[in-house]
Amino acid sequence: MYRVLIVGRPNVGKSSLFNRLVGKRTAVVADTPGVTRDLKEHVVETEKGRFLLIDSGGMWSSDVWEHKIKEKVEQALKTADLVLFTVDGRSDLATADLEVADFLRRAHKNVLVVATKVDDPKHEHYLGDLYALGFGEPIPTSSAHARGLEELVEAIWARLPVRQEEGEGEVVPIRIAIVGRPNAGKSSLLNAILGEERVIVSDQPGTTRDVIDVEFDYGGNRFLLVDTAGIRKRPETLVEEIAISRAHNAILEADVVLLVIDPFEVGERELKLANEALDAGKPVILTITKWDLVAKEEARRVRADLHLKLAHLEHLPRVFVSAVTKQNLHKLFSEAARLYALARERRETAELNRFLSLWTANVALPNFKGKPLKIFFLTQPEVAPPTFVFFVNYPEFVTRAFEGYLRNKIGEDLGLKEIPFRLVFRGRREAKGREKEGE
């Protein structure tokens, strides 16, 4: 797939342009310079085909992250087919713009200048200075007013090198959200998996400010790894609040959630994040990081402490990993692939009702004033999460204890203890209607 990289100095509208081309607000945007620090990728679908759009941090930002941001841009340039050099079309060229231009010339890359914030045609006469950058005619755009985007897409395709298009039937990756509290080791884990410093790592909380998507192949499966901002109870800035909101959305969009847990700092936040994912129907892998820091003689005690603090999550798979030694990183992918497949298994109605006969044979069914609960049949209409529908005479007769009994039986007999599933109870009238439809 073609790779198109957006570069420029801070606060020229790179992330706003990224969001417009992608078609949704996926990158955090704020007036504060330096909001974007890591590379962010998303596939853009157009009439002529697809390309991977990559957003980057502001270069020559004169802040503590400048060196790291430049390293990441240099890394992305190696595989970029086209560079969108974004400049503020409403301002004079800044020294930082000229520095970026020199940097791109030395990289000998295919560059297209994109003038942002050009909200009205009358502003285009200010763009003459942009020809001096040496990359040809600039494309005027406005993300705020969705102006010039079609022309920009046309220009992108005109500048991309000609090569054979990819075949149909591309494999849809398993989407894995990496979530946890700040400084739990999420970004270090992602970098260790990829074998490169893809995202910036620091002891400073809030270093990751956005959702970072990276595709990755392992063991015959394709994965989309989603690194997220550390989730804390009270965000300190608007940017952090937006980033945390994106992290919660990443959970909703995930196929599998890696809940990253610092073994030295475990509490109610981990339980809440796990419950959030499970309530959304997402399988969760408890990923215990920094295991290289646990001394051998302390390992049993730390495990016991984790068992106590995470007692309510005892049914979930857990993997002890280290970003330093790369211990058990492979196991994360085998577990994720297993849970992904398990959540998508569909059981035949006949098989389910054989189990239902066993489950109800030796247990007293609830009753209300002498009227017993009757279960006519059971079916599974949905997967991911598996959803089981019981057709009964009176749904209100189903007690919490009996529902818990059925949950335990489904978890044990159908092998679903490790993933979330849903139970639905429908009344007899619906059951008769279903029977008439041949179900």
QUICOR-V980867 format. One record per helix or strand of 2 or more residues. SS is the DSSP state (h for helix, s for strand). FROM is the first residue (numbers start at 1). TO is the last residue. If there is no record, write none. Layout:
ss	from	to
SS	FROM	TO
SS	FROM	TO
This chain:
ss	from	to
s	2	7
h	14	22
s	40	46
s	49	55
h	66	77
s	82	88
h	95	107
s	111	116
h	121	133
s	139	140
h	149	159
s	174	179
h	186	194
s	212	218
s	221	227
h	238	253
s	256	262
h	268	279
s	283	289
h	291	293
h	296	309
h	311	313
s	318	320
h	329	342
h	349	361
s	367	368
s	371	372
s	375	382
s	386	392
h	395	397
h	400	413
s	421	426
h	428	436
